[in-house]
Amino acid sequence: MQSGIVNGYIGQVEYLIKAILKELNTKNVKVIATGGLGRIIYNETDCIDVYDPDLAFKGMKIIYDRNN
């Protein structure tokens, strides 16, 4: 059951990425997976270019540093 859920979610992510790229009409886009579960999807698809588990935290630090 868990395998089906994970594979279904991977399929959804792949579909969304392909649809967005088609709408943007470009292939010059870097797709980044982030967060703890992003690793699972990143390891199972070719649609994601980079996995960064701490991207949100890095962004918050940049904002913090700019305001202090």
C-alpha positions, 0 to 999 in steps of 0.5 A: 500500500505504501509503495502505491501511495509513494509511486502515485505521489511521484507521478503527480509531481512529474505531471505537474512539473511537465505541465508547468514546463509546457505552460512556460514554454521553456526547458531552461528551468531548474527544478529543486526538491526540498524538505525531508520527503523531497529526497524520496521523489528526487531519487525516483524521477528525472524531472527534478534537477537538485535536492536541497533539504534545507532550502527554506531555512537558507532562504529564511536566513537570507531574509533575517540577515538582510533585516538585521 
